[in-house]
Amino acid sequence: MGSLDGKVVIVTGSAKGMGAAEARDAASQGAQVIVTDILEEQGKEIATEINATYRTLDVTSEKNWEALVSSVVEKHGQIDGLVNNAGIYTAQSIFDSSAESFQRTIEVNQLGTYLGMAA
């Protein structure tokens, strides 16, 4: 019996790295995990590994969030937790990247987090 038995948890950016680790941990604690990412093949692999559901999610899209929440509530009847993990990290200075790259980082790391909480 785990501390998350009966809970439904969405984990963004869970196709690899910290998100995959967080999805594995939530599943090991008994949660029904919704693995989300834009990396479909890797996301499906994690979902299969932990007996979870995979959904493609661009965290910067309000419509994607609305569709995700609707489908999760329809299937599970509830959402108990959100691990807002999706993010972009680059080791280079922001001044060594393009304005477009910087803007995408802001959209994923800040807007994506906001949209997840709002949804």
Backbone atoms as SQL, in Angstrom:
CREATE TABLE atoms (id INTEGER PRIMARY KEY, chain TEXT, resi INTEGER, resn TEXT, atom TEXT, x REAL, y REAL, z REAL);
INSERT INTO atoms VALUES
  (1, 'A', 1, 'MET', 'N', 0.843, -1.176, 0.000),
  (2, 'A', 1, 'MET', 'CA', 0.000, 0.000, 0.000),
  (3, 'A', 1, 'MET', 'C', 0.884, 1.234, 0.000),
  (4, 'A', 2, 'GLY', 'N', 0.624, 2.151, -0.923),
  (5, 'A', 2, 'GLY', 'CA', 1.439, 3.342, -1.034),
  (6, 'A', 2, 'GLY', 'C', 0.713, 4.587, -0.581),
  (7, 'A', 3, 'SER', 'N', 1.475, 5.631, -0.385),
  (8, 'A', 3, 'SER', 'CA', 0.900, 6.892, 0.082),
  (9, 'A', 3, 'SER', 'C', 0.059, 7.592, -0.985),
  (10, 'A', 4, 'LEU', 'N', 0.148, 7.139, -2.244),
  (11, 'A', 4, 'LEU', 'CA', -0.639, 7.750, -3.316),
  (12, 'A', 4, 'LEU', 'C', -1.701, 6.807, -3.882),
  (13, 'A', 5, 'ASP', 'N', -2.027, 5.762, -3.158),
  (14, 'A', 5, 'ASP', 'CA', -3.057, 4.832, -3.610),
  (15, 'A', 5, 'ASP', 'C', -4.345, 5.588, -3.923),
  (16, 'A', 6, 'GLY', 'N', -4.908, 5.318, -5.095),
  (17, 'A', 6, 'GLY', 'CA', -6.170, 5.928, -5.482),
  (18, 'A', 6, 'GLY', 'C', -6.056, 7.348, -6.005),
  (19, 'A', 7, 'LYS', 'N', -4.868, 7.889, -6.046),
  (20, 'A', 7, 'LYS', 'CA', -4.665, 9.259, -6.526),
  (21, 'A', 7, 'LYS', 'C', -4.324, 9.254, -8.007),
  (22, 'A', 8, 'VAL', 'N', -4.690, 10.323, -8.709),
  (23, 'A', 8, 'VAL', 'CA', -4.380, 10.506, -10.122),
  (24, 'A', 8, 'VAL', 'C', -3.417, 11.682, -10.222),
  (25, 'A', 9, 'VAL', 'N', -2.247, 11.418, -10.799),
  (26, 'A', 9, 'VAL', 'CA', -1.179, 12.419, -10.837),
  (27, 'A', 9, 'VAL', 'C', -0.699, 12.617, -12.279),
  (28, 'A', 10, 'ILE', 'N', -0.669, 13.857, -12.716),
  (29, 'A', 10, 'ILE', 'CA', -0.119, 14.235, -14.024),
  (30, 'A', 10, 'ILE', 'C', 1.325, 14.672, -13.804),
  (31, 'A', 11, 'VAL', 'N', 2.234, 14.142, -14.633),
  (32, 'A', 11, 'VAL', 'CA', 3.644, 14.547, -14.564),
  (33, 'A', 11, 'VAL', 'C', 4.036, 15.063, -15.941),
  (34, 'A', 12, 'THR', 'N', 4.366, 16.342, -16.041),
  (35, 'A', 12, 'THR', 'CA', 4.771, 16.913, -17.322),
  (36, 'A', 12, 'THR', 'C', 6.259, 16.677, -17.542),
  (37, 'A', 13, 'GLY', 'N', 6.633, 16.638, -18.811),
  (38, 'A', 13, 'GLY', 'CA', 8.039, 16.436, -19.145),
  (39, 'A', 13, 'GLY', 'C', 8.570, 15.125, -18.590),
  (40, 'A', 14, 'SER', 'N', 7.750, 14.082, -18.633),
  (41, 'A', 14, 'SER', 'CA', 8.118, 12.840, -17.949),
  (42, 'A', 14, 'SER', 'C', 8.631, 11.753, -18.882),
  (43, 'A', 15, 'ALA', 'N', 9.078, 12.118, -20.078),
  (44, 'A', 15, 'ALA', 'CA', 9.639, 11.141, -21.003),
  (45, 'A', 15, 'ALA', 'C', 11.067, 10.758, -20.639),
  (46, 'A', 16, 'LYS', 'N', 11.737, 11.596, -19.858),
  (47, 'A', 16, 'LYS', 'CA', 13.122, 11.304, -19.494),
  (48, 'A', 16, 'LYS', 'C', 13.518, 12.131, -18.272),
  (49, 'A', 17, 'GLY', 'N', 14.687, 11.877, -17.767),
  (50, 'A', 17, 'GLY', 'CA', 15.254, 12.674, -16.684),
  (51, 'A', 17, 'GLY', 'C', 14.422, 12.699, -15.415),
  (52, 'A', 18, 'MET', 'N', 14.366, 13.877, -14.790),
  (53, 'A', 18, 'MET', 'CA', 13.645, 14.046, -13.527),
  (54, 'A', 18, 'MET', 'C', 12.168, 13.710, -13.658),
  (55, 'A', 19, 'GLY', 'N', 11.558, 14.083, -14.768),
  (56, 'A', 19, 'GLY', 'CA', 10.142, 13.789, -14.960),
  (57, 'A', 19, 'GLY', 'C', 9.869, 12.301, -14.974),
  (58, 'A', 20, 'ALA', 'N', 10.724, 11.534, -15.641),
  (59, 'A', 20, 'ALA', 'CA', 10.566, 10.074, -15.660),
  (60, 'A', 20, 'ALA', 'C', 10.743, 9.515, -14.256),
  (61, 'A', 21, 'ALA', 'N', 11.726, 10.044, -13.517),
  (62, 'A', 21, 'ALA', 'CA', 11.951, 9.588, -12.142),
  (63, 'A', 21, 'ALA', 'C', 10.747, 9.916, -11.261),
  (64, 'A', 22, 'GLU', 'N', 10.169, 11.091, -11.442),
  (65, 'A', 22, 'GLU', 'CA', 9.001, 11.485, -10.651),
  (66, 'A', 22, 'GLU', 'C', 7.786, 10.627, -11.006),
  (67, 'A', 23, 'ALA', 'N', 7.628, 10.309, -12.294),
  (68, 'A', 23, 'ALA', 'CA', 6.525, 9.439, -12.717),
  (69, 'A', 23, 'ALA', 'C', 6.699, 8.043, -12.123),
  (70, 'A', 24, 'ARG', 'N', 7.916, 7.518, -12.174),
  (71, 'A', 24, 'ARG', 'CA', 8.190, 6.192, -11.594),
  (72, 'A', 24, 'ARG', 'C', 7.894, 6.191, -10.090),
  (73, 'A', 25, 'ASP', 'N', 8.317, 7.241, -9.415),
  (74, 'A', 25, 'ASP', 'CA', 8.106, 7.316, -7.968),
  (75, 'A', 25, 'ASP', 'C', 6.619, 7.376, -7.640),
  (76, 'A', 26, 'ALA', 'N', 5.873, 8.213, -8.347),
  (77, 'A', 26, 'ALA', 'CA', 4.439, 8.321, -8.083),
  (78, 'A', 26, 'ALA', 'C', 3.748, 6.978, -8.326),
  (79, 'A', 27, 'ALA', 'N', 4.122, 6.301, -9.401),
  (80, 'A', 27, 'ALA', 'CA', 3.532, 4.990, -9.697),
  (81, 'A', 27, 'ALA', 'C', 3.896, 3.978, -8.610),
  (82, 'A', 28, 'SER', 'N', 5.134, 4.023, -8.133),
  (83, 'A', 28, 'SER', 'CA', 5.552, 3.078, -7.089),
  (84, 'A', 28, 'SER', 'C', 4.822, 3.323, -5.773),
  (85, 'A', 29, 'GLN', 'N', 4.305, 4.534, -5.603),
  (86, 'A', 29, 'GLN', 'CA', 3.539, 4.876, -4.401),
  (87, 'A', 29, 'GLN', 'C', 2.048, 4.629, -4.582),
  (88, 'A', 30, 'GLY', 'N', 1.660, 4.071, -5.748),
  (89, 'A', 30, 'GLY', 'CA', 0.271, 3.678, -5.959),
  (90, 'A', 30, 'GLY', 'C', -0.570, 4.602, -6.814),
  (91, 'A', 31, 'ALA', 'N', 0.000, 5.693, -7.316),
  (92, 'A', 31, 'ALA', 'CA', -0.783, 6.634, -8.121),
  (93, 'A', 31, 'ALA', 'C', -1.065, 6.094, -9.515),
  (94, 'A', 32, 'GLN', 'N', -2.186, 6.521, -10.063),
  (95, 'A', 32, 'GLN', 'CA', -2.453, 6.367, -11.480),
  (96, 'A', 32, 'GLN', 'C', -1.756, 7.554, -12.130),
  (97, 'A', 33, 'VAL', 'N', -0.684, 7.308, -12.880),
  (98, 'A', 33, 'VAL', 'CA', 0.148, 8.381, -13.419),
  (99, 'A', 33, 'VAL', 'C', -0.216, 8.652, -14.874),
  (100, 'A', 34, 'ILE', 'N', -0.280, 9.937, -15.201),
  (101, 'A', 34, 'ILE', 'CA', -0.448, 10.377, -16.578),
  (102, 'A', 34, 'ILE', 'C', 0.902, 10.961, -16.993),
  (103, 'A', 35, 'VAL', 'N', 1.614, 10.208, -17.826),
  (104, 'A', 35, 'VAL', 'CA', 2.918, 10.632, -18.348),
  (105, 'A', 35, 'VAL', 'C', 2.653, 11.573, -19.512),
  (106, 'A', 36, 'THR', 'N', 3.226, 12.782, -19.471),
  (107, 'A', 36, 'THR', 'CA', 3.027, 13.732, -20.565),
  (108, 'A', 36, 'THR', 'C', 4.362, 14.281, -21.033),
  (109, 'A', 37, 'ASP', 'N', 4.429, 14.540, -22.338),
  (110, 'A', 37, 'ASP', 'CA', 5.648, 15.097, -22.933),
  (111, 'A', 37, 'ASP', 'C', 5.365, 15.353, -24.404),
  (112, 'A', 38, 'ILE', 'N', 6.304, 16.021, -25.068),
  (113, 'A', 38, 'ILE', 'CA', 6.240, 16.147, -26.525),
  (114, 'A', 38, 'ILE', 'C', 7.107, 15.076, -27.177),
  (115, 'A', 39, 'LEU', 'N', 7.879, 14.359, -26.376),
  (116, 'A', 39, 'LEU', 'CA', 8.716, 13.261, -26.861),
  (117, 'A', 39, 'LEU', 'C', 7.887, 11.976, -26.789),
  (118, 'A', 40, 'GLU', 'N', 7.090, 11.749, -27.828),
  (119, 'A', 40, 'GLU', 'CA', 6.073, 10.703, -27.803),
  (120, 'A', 40, 'GLU', 'C', 6.652, 9.301, -27.597),
  (121, 'A', 41, 'GLU', 'N', 7.657, 8.939, -28.361),
  (122, 'A', 41, 'GLU', 'CA', 8.202, 7.574, -28.260),
  (123, 'A', 41, 'GLU', 'C', 8.751, 7.299, -26.859),
  (124, 'A', 42, 'GLN', 'N', 9.551, 8.212, -26.342),
  (125, 'A', 42, 'GLN', 'CA', 10.119, 8.032, -25.003),
  (126, 'A', 42, 'GLN', 'C', 9.033, 8.076, -23.929),
  (127, 'A', 43, 'GLY', 'N', 8.062, 8.941, -24.102),
  (128, 'A', 43, 'GLY', 'CA', 6.968, 9.033, -23.139),
  (129, 'A', 43, 'GLY', 'C', 6.157, 7.755, -23.076),
  (130, 'A', 44, 'LYS', 'N', 5.874, 7.179, -24.233),
  (131, 'A', 44, 'LYS', 'CA', 5.133, 5.918, -24.273),
  (132, 'A', 44, 'LYS', 'C', 5.923, 4.793, -23.620),
  (133, 'A', 45, 'GLU', 'N', 7.244, 4.800, -23.786),
  (134, 'A', 45, 'GLU', 'CA', 8.089, 3.778, -23.156),
  (135, 'A', 45, 'GLU', 'C', 8.000, 3.857, -21.633),
  (136, 'A', 46, 'ILE', 'N', 8.070, 5.064, -21.097),
  (137, 'A', 46, 'ILE', 'CA', 7.969, 5.242, -19.639),
  (138, 'A', 46, 'ILE', 'C', 6.589, 4.802, -19.173),
  (139, 'A', 47, 'ALA', 'N', 5.564, 5.219, -19.895),
  (140, 'A', 47, 'ALA', 'CA', 4.197, 4.854, -19.509),
  (141, 'A', 47, 'ALA', 'C', 4.015, 3.338, -19.496),
  (142, 'A', 48, 'THR', 'N', 4.533, 2.672, -20.498),
  (143, 'A', 48, 'THR', 'CA', 4.441, 1.209, -20.547),
  (144, 'A', 48, 'THR', 'C', 5.198, 0.592, -19.378),
  (145, 'A', 49, 'GLU', 'N', 6.395, 1.114, -19.111),
  (146, 'A', 49, 'GLU', 'CA', 7.237, 0.596, -18.023),
  (147, 'A', 49, 'GLU', 'C', 6.529, 0.649, -16.674),
  (148, 'A', 50, 'ILE', 'N', 5.787, 1.721, -16.416),
  (149, 'A', 50, 'ILE', 'CA', 5.185, 1.906, -15.089),
  (150, 'A', 50, 'ILE', 'C', 3.673, 1.670, -15.095),
  (151, 'A', 51, 'ASN', 'N', 3.163, 1.117, -16.198),
  (152, 'A', 51, 'ASN', 'CA', 1.733, 0.832, -16.318),
  (153, 'A', 51, 'ASN', 'C', 0.898, 2.105, -16.137),
  (154, 'A', 52, 'ALA', 'N', 1.289, 3.129, -16.884),
  (155, 'A', 52, 'ALA', 'CA', 0.628, 4.432, -16.799),
  (156, 'A', 52, 'ALA', 'C', -0.017, 4.769, -18.142),
  (157, 'A', 53, 'THR', 'N', -0.632, 5.922, -18.210),
  (158, 'A', 53, 'THR', 'CA', -1.221, 6.447, -19.438),
  (159, 'A', 53, 'THR', 'C', -0.286, 7.505, -19.996),
  (160, 'A', 54, 'TYR', 'N', -0.090, 7.506, -21.316),
  (161, 'A', 54, 'TYR', 'CA', 0.714, 8.556, -21.948),
  (162, 'A', 54, 'TYR', 'C', -0.201, 9.495, -22.716),
  (163, 'A', 55, 'ARG', 'N', 0.065, 10.776, -22.607),
  (164, 'A', 55, 'ARG', 'CA', -0.617, 11.797, -23.400),
  (165, 'A', 55, 'ARG', 'C', 0.422, 12.794, -23.894),
  (166, 'A', 56, 'THR', 'N', 0.359, 13.102, -25.191),
  (167, 'A', 56, 'THR', 'CA', 1.216, 14.142, -25.739),
  (168, 'A', 56, 'THR', 'C', 0.726, 15.483, -25.194),
  (169, 'A', 57, 'LEU', 'N', 1.669, 16.288, -24.717),
  (170, 'A', 57, 'LEU', 'CA', 1.295, 17.594, -24.168),
  (171, 'A', 57, 'LEU', 'C', 2.372, 18.619, -24.472),
  (172, 'A', 58, 'ASP', 'N', 1.980, 19.680, -25.173),
  (173, 'A', 58, 'ASP', 'CA', 2.820, 20.858, -25.323),
  (174, 'A', 58, 'ASP', 'C', 2.377, 21.799, -24.213),
  (175, 'A', 59, 'VAL', 'N', 3.196, 21.943, -23.192),
  (176, 'A', 59, 'VAL', 'CA', 2.791, 22.715, -22.013),
  (177, 'A', 59, 'VAL', 'C', 2.546, 24.190, -22.313),
  (178, 'A', 60, 'THR', 'N', 2.989, 24.667, -23.478),
  (179, 'A', 60, 'THR', 'CA', 2.782, 26.075, -23.821),
  (180, 'A', 60, 'THR', 'C', 1.438, 26.317, -24.498),
  (181, 'A', 61, 'SER', 'N', 0.663, 25.258, -24.682),
  (182, 'A', 61, 'SER', 'CA', -0.623, 25.370, -25.376),
  (183, 'A', 61, 'SER', 'C', -1.790, 25.243, -24.403),
  (184, 'A', 62, 'GLU', 'N', -2.535, 26.312, -24.261),
  (185, 'A', 62, 'GLU', 'CA', -3.708, 26.298, -23.390),
  (186, 'A', 62, 'GLU', 'C', -4.726, 25.255, -23.862),
  (187, 'A', 63, 'LYS', 'N', -4.889, 25.120, -25.173),
  (188, 'A', 63, 'LYS', 'CA', -5.819, 24.130, -25.720),
  (189, 'A', 63, 'LYS', 'C', -5.353, 22.705, -25.387),
  (190, 'A', 64, 'ASN', 'N', -4.037, 22.455, -25.441),
  (191, 'A', 64, 'ASN', 'CA', -3.517, 21.138, -25.060),
  (192, 'A', 64, 'ASN', 'C', -3.833, 20.842, -23.604),
  (193, 'A', 65, 'TRP', 'N', -3.657, 21.828, -22.735),
  (194, 'A', 65, 'TRP', 'CA', -3.958, 21.643, -21.315),
  (195, 'A', 65, 'TRP', 'C', -5.435, 21.342, -21.104),
  (196, 'A', 66, 'GLU', 'N', -6.300, 22.109, -21.772),
  (197, 'A', 66, 'GLU', 'CA', -7.742, 21.898, -21.628),
  (198, 'A', 66, 'GLU', 'C', -8.127, 20.484, -22.064),
  (199, 'A', 67, 'ALA', 'N', -7.568, 20.019, -23.186),
  (200, 'A', 67, 'ALA', 'CA', -7.858, 18.681, -23.685),
  (201, 'A', 67, 'ALA', 'C', -7.340, 17.615, -22.728),
  (202, 'A', 68, 'LEU', 'N', -6.146, 17.825, -22.188),
  (203, 'A', 68, 'LEU', 'CA', -5.574, 16.860, -21.252),
  (204, 'A', 68, 'LEU', 'C', -6.433, 16.742, -20.003),
  (205, 'A', 69, 'VAL', 'N', -6.742, 17.860, -19.384),
  (206, 'A', 69, 'VAL', 'CA', -7.542, 17.843, -18.156),
  (207, 'A', 69, 'VAL', 'C', -8.898, 17.196, -18.416),
  (208, 'A', 70, 'SER', 'N', -9.515, 17.552, -19.514),
  (209, 'A', 70, 'SER', 'CA', -10.816, 16.974, -19.852),
  (210, 'A', 70, 'SER', 'C', -10.725, 15.457, -20.001),
  (211, 'A', 71, 'SER', 'N', -9.706, 14.979, -20.702),
  (212, 'A', 71, 'SER', 'CA', -9.587, 13.533, -20.925),
  (213, 'A', 71, 'SER', 'C', -9.260, 12.785, -19.633),
  (214, 'A', 72, 'VAL', 'N', -8.439, 13.379, -18.781),
  (215, 'A', 72, 'VAL', 'CA', -8.091, 12.725, -17.515),
  (216, 'A', 72, 'VAL', 'C', -9.307, 12.663, -16.594),
  (217, 'A', 73, 'VAL', 'N', -10.041, 13.749, -16.490),
  (218, 'A', 73, 'VAL', 'CA', -11.237, 13.757, -15.639),
  (219, 'A', 73, 'VAL', 'C', -12.286, 12.792, -16.197),
  (220, 'A', 74, 'GLU', 'N', -12.420, 12.751, -17.514),
  (221, 'A', 74, 'GLU', 'CA', -13.380, 11.829, -18.122),
  (222, 'A', 74, 'GLU', 'C', -13.016, 10.373, -17.812),
  (223, 'A', 75, 'LYS', 'N', -11.730, 10.045, -17.902),
  (224, 'A', 75, 'LYS', 'CA', -11.298, 8.659, -17.689),
  (225, 'A', 75, 'LYS', 'C', -11.208, 8.283, -16.211),
  (226, 'A', 76, 'HIS', 'N', -10.687, 9.202, -15.381),
  (227, 'A', 76, 'HIS', 'CA', -10.402, 8.869, -13.983),
  (228, 'A', 76, 'HIS', 'C', -11.349, 9.538, -12.982),
  (229, 'A', 77, 'GLY', 'N', -12.077, 10.557, -13.422),
  (230, 'A', 77, 'GLY', 'CA', -13.017, 11.229, -12.532),
  (231, 'A', 77, 'GLY', 'C', -12.397, 12.266, -11.617),
  (232, 'A', 78, 'GLN', 'N', -11.079, 12.402, -11.659),
  (233, 'A', 78, 'GLN', 'CA', -10.406, 13.329, -10.730),
  (234, 'A', 78, 'GLN', 'C', -8.967, 13.557, -11.175),
  (235, 'A', 79, 'ILE', 'N', -8.396, 14.625, -10.657),
  (236, 'A', 79, 'ILE', 'CA', -6.958, 14.890, -10.740),
  (237, 'A', 79, 'ILE', 'C', -6.547, 15.305, -9.339),
  (238, 'A', 80, 'ASP', 'N', -5.610, 14.570, -8.762),
  (239, 'A', 80, 'ASP', 'CA', -5.194, 14.845, -7.391),
  (240, 'A', 80, 'ASP', 'C', -3.854, 15.558, -7.289),
  (241, 'A', 81, 'GLY', 'N', -3.052, 15.472, -8.345),
  (242, 'A', 81, 'GLY', 'CA', -1.740, 16.093, -8.260),
  (243, 'A', 81, 'GLY', 'C', -1.175, 16.421, -9.626),
  (244, 'A', 82, 'LEU', 'N', -0.328, 17.436, -9.642),
  (245, 'A', 82, 'LEU', 'CA', 0.372, 17.857, -10.859),
  (246, 'A', 82, 'LEU', 'C', 1.831, 18.074, -10.506),
  (247, 'A', 83, 'VAL', 'N', 2.701, 17.369, -11.202),
  (248, 'A', 83, 'VAL', 'CA', 4.137, 17.627, -11.090),
  (249, 'A', 83, 'VAL', 'C', 4.495, 18.417, -12.340),
  (250, 'A', 84, 'ASN', 'N', 4.653, 19.714, -12.173),
  (251, 'A', 84, 'ASN', 'CA', 4.915, 20.641, -13.275),
  (252, 'A', 84, 'ASN', 'C', 6.412, 20.605, -13.581),
  (253, 'A', 85, 'ASN', 'N', 6.864, 19.515, -14.166),
  (254, 'A', 85, 'ASN', 'CA', 8.285, 19.272, -14.351),
  (255, 'A', 85, 'ASN', 'C', 8.846, 19.767, -15.683),
  (256, 'A', 86, 'ALA', 'N', 8.031, 19.850, -16.721),
  (257, 'A', 86, 'ALA', 'CA', 8.539, 20.186, -18.054),
  (258, 'A', 86, 'ALA', 'C', 9.342, 21.469, -18.009),
  (259, 'A', 87, 'GLY', 'N', 10.485, 21.444, -18.651),
  (260, 'A', 87, 'GLY', 'CA', 11.328, 22.634, -18.663),
  (261, 'A', 87, 'GLY', 'C', 12.472, 22.498, -19.633),
  (262, 'A', 88, 'ILE', 'N', 13.030, 23.621, -19.982),
  (263, 'A', 88, 'ILE', 'CA', 14.183, 23.677, -20.864),
  (264, 'A', 88, 'ILE', 'C', 15.355, 24.218, -20.056),
  (265, 'A', 89, 'TYR', 'N', 16.474, 23.519, -20.167),
  (266, 'A', 89, 'TYR', 'CA', 17.702, 23.987, -19.521),
  (267, 'A', 89, 'TYR', 'C', 18.798, 24.020, -20.566),
  (268, 'A', 90, 'THR', 'N', 19.545, 25.079, -20.568),
  (269, 'A', 90, 'THR', 'CA', 20.705, 25.158, -21.445),
  (270, 'A', 90, 'THR', 'C', 21.877, 25.667, -20.618),
  (271, 'A', 91, 'ALA', 'N', 23.006, 25.067, -20.814),
  (272, 'A', 91, 'ALA', 'CA', 24.192, 25.436, -20.037),
  (273, 'A', 91, 'ALA', 'C', 24.819, 26.730, -20.537),
  (274, 'A', 92, 'GLN', 'N', 24.450, 27.155, -21.719),
  (275, 'A', 92, 'GLN', 'CA', 25.064, 28.367, -22.258),
  (276, 'A', 92, 'GLN', 'C', 24.398, 29.621, -21.703),
  (277, 'A', 93, 'SER', 'N', 25.092, 30.698, -21.745),
  (278, 'A', 93, 'SER', 'CA', 24.567, 31.986, -21.309),
  (279, 'A', 93, 'SER', 'C', 23.384, 32.372, -22.193),
  (280, 'A', 94, 'ILE', 'N', 22.405, 33.028, -21.610),
  (281, 'A', 94, 'ILE', 'CA', 21.261, 33.469, -22.419),
  (282, 'A', 94, 'ILE', 'C', 21.709, 34.426, -23.520),
  (283, 'A', 95, 'PHE', 'N', 22.825, 35.087, -23.321),
  (284, 'A', 95, 'PHE', 'CA', 23.312, 36.031, -24.315),
  (285, 'A', 95, 'PHE', 'C', 24.049, 35.341, -25.454),
  (286, 'A', 96, 'ASP', 'N', 24.311, 34.043, -25.296),
  (287, 'A', 96, 'ASP', 'CA', 24.947, 33.264, -26.359),
  (288, 'A', 96, 'ASP', 'C', 23.928, 32.497, -27.188),
  (289, 'A', 97, 'SER', 'N', 22.647, 32.687, -26.897),
  (290, 'A', 97, 'SER', 'CA', 21.606, 32.014, -27.667),
  (291, 'A', 97, 'SER', 'C', 20.766, 33.065, -28.381),
  (292, 'A', 98, 'SER', 'N', 19.911, 32.602, -29.262),
  (293, 'A', 98, 'SER', 'CA', 19.064, 33.519, -30.018),
  (294, 'A', 98, 'SER', 'C', 17.894, 34.001, -29.168),
  (295, 'A', 99, 'ALA', 'N', 17.298, 35.080, -29.604),
  (296, 'A', 99, 'ALA', 'CA', 16.109, 35.593, -28.926),
  (297, 'A', 99, 'ALA', 'C', 14.981, 34.571, -29.002),
  (298, 'A', 100, 'GLU', 'N', 14.884, 33.854, -30.120),
  (299, 'A', 100, 'GLU', 'CA', 13.846, 32.832, -30.282),
  (300, 'A', 100, 'GLU', 'C', 14.044, 31.699, -29.275),
  (301, 'A', 101, 'SER', 'N', 15.285, 31.293, -29.077),
  (302, 'A', 101, 'SER', 'CA', 15.591, 30.233, -28.111),
  (303, 'A', 101, 'SER', 'C', 15.250, 30.690, -26.700),
  (304, 'A', 102, 'PHE', 'N', 15.605, 31.920, -26.381),
  (305, 'A', 102, 'PHE', 'CA', 15.291, 32.470, -25.060),
  (306, 'A', 102, 'PHE', 'C', 13.778, 32.533, -24.860),
  (307, 'A', 103, 'GLN', 'N', 13.048, 32.977, -25.868),
  (308, 'A', 103, 'GLN', 'CA', 11.599, 33.076, -25.769),
  (309, 'A', 103, 'GLN', 'C', 10.980, 31.695, -25.567),
  (310, 'A', 104, 'ARG', 'N', 11.462, 30.675, -26.273),
  (311, 'A', 104, 'ARG', 'CA', 10.926, 29.318, -26.117),
  (312, 'A', 104, 'ARG', 'C', 11.163, 28.822, -24.694),
  (313, 'A', 105, 'THR', 'N', 12.327, 29.130, -24.136),
  (314, 'A', 105, 'THR', 'CA', 12.633, 28.738, -22.759),
  (315, 'A', 105, 'THR', 'C', 11.647, 29.380, -21.793),
  (316, 'A', 106, 'ILE', 'N', 11.377, 30.653, -21.975),
  (317, 'A', 106, 'ILE', 'CA', 10.415, 31.370, -21.121),
  (318, 'A', 106, 'ILE', 'C', 9.019, 30.762, -21.270),
  (319, 'A', 107, 'GLU', 'N', 8.630, 30.467, -22.509),
  (320, 'A', 107, 'GLU', 'CA', 7.304, 29.893, -22.741),
  (321, 'A', 107, 'GLU', 'C', 7.139, 28.550, -22.038),
  (322, 'A', 108, 'VAL', 'N', 8.127, 27.679, -22.163),
  (323, 'A', 108, 'VAL', 'CA', 8.024, 26.357, -21.549),
  (324, 'A', 108, 'VAL', 'C', 8.147, 26.456, -20.031),
  (325, 'A', 109, 'ASN', 'N', 9.175, 27.140, -19.545),
  (326, 'A', 109, 'ASN', 'CA', 9.478, 27.144, -18.115),
  (327, 'A', 109, 'ASN', 'C', 8.531, 27.991, -17.275),
  (328, 'A', 110, 'GLN', 'N', 8.022, 29.067, -17.833),
  (329, 'A', 110, 'GLN', 'CA', 7.166, 29.951, -17.046),
  (330, 'A', 110, 'GLN', 'C', 5.703, 29.864, -17.467),
  (331, 'A', 111, 'LEU', 'N', 5.428, 30.093, -18.748),
  (332, 'A', 111, 'LEU', 'CA', 4.052, 30.035, -19.221),
  (333, 'A', 111, 'LEU', 'C', 3.489, 28.624, -19.048),
  (334, 'A', 112, 'GLY', 'N', 4.282, 27.612, -19.412),
  (335, 'A', 112, 'GLY', 'CA', 3.822, 26.227, -19.285),
  (336, 'A', 112, 'GLY', 'C', 3.441, 25.874, -17.854),
  (337, 'A', 113, 'THR', 'N', 4.232, 26.320, -16.910),
  (338, 'A', 113, 'THR', 'CA', 3.948, 26.071, -15.497),
  (339, 'A', 113, 'THR', 'C', 2.648, 26.768, -15.091),
  (340, 'A', 114, 'TYR', 'N', 2.502, 28.006, -15.487),
  (341, 'A', 114, 'TYR', 'CA', 1.279, 28.754, -15.190),
  (342, 'A', 114, 'TYR', 'C', 0.043, 28.068, -15.784),
  (343, 'A', 115, 'LEU', 'N', 0.139, 27.698, -17.067),
  (344, 'A', 115, 'LEU', 'CA', -1.024, 27.070, -17.721),
  (345, 'A', 115, 'LEU', 'C', -1.409, 25.765, -17.040),
  (346, 'A', 116, 'GLY', 'N', -0.419, 25.013, -16.580),
  (347, 'A', 116, 'GLY', 'CA', -0.702, 23.776, -15.876),
  (348, 'A', 116, 'GLY', 'C', -1.466, 24.026, -14.579),
  (349, 'A', 117, 'MET', 'N', -1.021, 25.013, -13.826),
  (350, 'A', 117, 'MET', 'CA', -1.717, 25.334, -12.578),
  (351, 'A', 117, 'MET', 'C', -3.117, 25.865, -12.853),
  (352, 'A', 118, 'ALA', 'N', -3.254, 26.690, -13.888),
  (353, 'A', 118, 'ALA', 'CA', -4.554, 27.257, -14.214),
  (354, 'A', 118, 'ALA', 'C', -5.535, 26.184, -14.686),
  (355, 'A', 119, 'ALA', 'N', -5.044, 25.226, -15.450),
  (356, 'A', 119, 'ALA', 'CA', -5.926, 24.169, -15.975),
  (357, 'A', 119, 'ALA', 'C', -6.415, 23.276, -14.864);
